[in-house]
Amino acid sequence: MNENQSTTPKSDSPAPEIADSPSQWRRMICLGLALSVLAVYGRLAFFDFVFFDDHVYVIEKARVLAGLTPASLRWALTATDAGFWHP
C-alpha cells in the first residue's frame, strides 16, 4: 500500500450536516428554547392556586368570571384596580 493511500474508504458525497442553513439553525434554537421553557415551567400546571390576593383579582371579579368578551378584554387592558394597571 502506498503512503498516500488511506485505509478508510472515501465517499464522494460529504457527510450530512445537522443544520445546513441559517434557517435550520434558527429552528433548532427555537425548538431548544421551547423545550427548555417546557422543562422548567411545565410542572407549574400541576401546582395549586395560591390565595394571597388572587381571590380579590380573580375569583371575586365578575368581569373575570364572565369570561373573555370584548368588554372584559377592554376592562383588563385599561382598569387600574389598586391604583395601578396590571393585566
N, C-alpha and C positions, 0 to 999 in steps of 0.2 A: 504494500500500500504506500502510496506517495505521501510525503509530509504535508502537502497542501490539501489532501483529501480528508474529509471529516467522516467519522464512522456513523454519525447521525444522519438519517435521510433528510434531504431538503425538500421543502414544499414550495410549489410555485405561487401559491396564494398566501398572503400574510395571515397571521393568527387573528381571529375575530376580536375586535376591541369591545369592551363592555359599553363604553359610551363614545361613539364615533363623532358626534357633533355637539355643539354647544346646547342645542335644544334638548338632546338626550341628557346632558349633564344637568340642565335645569329641572327636567322631570325627575331625575334621580334625587336631586337635592330637595325638591318639594315633597317627594314621597318620603324621604328620610325625615324631614321636619314634621310631616303629618303623623308618621308613625311614632316619632318621639313625643309629640304632644299627646297622642292617644295613650302611650305607655305611662306618661306622667299623670295626666288628668283623667284618664278613662275610669279609674276606680272611684272618682267622685260621684258617679252616677248611683253608687250603692250606699252613699252616706245619708244619714237622716237630716231633716230640715233643722236649722239652728234657730232658736227662738230668742234672739237678743232684742232686736227691734223690727224684725221682719214681719211680725204679726200686724204691726201698725201699717207697714207699707205694702204688704202682700195679702195677707189673709183677711184683713178687715176693710180693704179698699173695694168699694162697689165697682169702680171702673176696671179694676184688675180682674175681679170675679166675673165681670160681664164678658170677658174675652177680648180678642183682638178685633176691634172695629175702627173705622176711621176716626171716630170721636175719641176713643180711648187711646189711640196712637197719637193723636194731636195733643191730648192731655199729657201723655207720658213724655213727650218731647218738649213740652212748654211749662209744665207745672213746677212750682217752686215750693213744694212742701218742705217744712223745716227751714225755710228761709234761703234755700239754695237749690239749684237744679241738679238732679241726679236721675238718670233713666232707670 
